[in-house]
Amino acid sequence: MSDIGKTIGQRIRELRTQRAERWTQEDLAERARISVSFLSMIERGERVAHVETLASLADALGVTLAELFVAPAEKPADAQEILRPLSEFVRSRQLDSRDVEKLLGVARAMFAAPNGVV
């Protein structure tokens, strides 16, 4: 099977399992109106779906067709790692919601766009 087929299959699996409710193959197959066995073959890179099927999968996943072909620039775990020091700072200082709002106000002022839009 082609590398593109394997890459698209892996991307579909990533999108399916990264959902907050972690859809099963059965969940996605039902929403995309395809068989579970066909979805399984697509995810393993054993079959390449027609564009209509890919569009149906994208729609079911709530993404654009283009997003099936492009891996995200940063995975959720990376975002969590980036936010960890900020979270630890808030916890270590025992900041309450008012303090966090003040901190956000400073951050918004620091990173405001030149035209004043935050």
Secondary structure as UniProt FT lines:
FT   HELIX           3..17
FT   TURN            20..21
FT   HELIX           25..32
FT   HELIX           36..43
FT   TURN            44..45
FT   HELIX           51..61
FT   HELIX           66..68
FT   HELIX           76..92
FT   TURN            93..94
FT   HELIX           97..110
FT   TURN            114..115
//
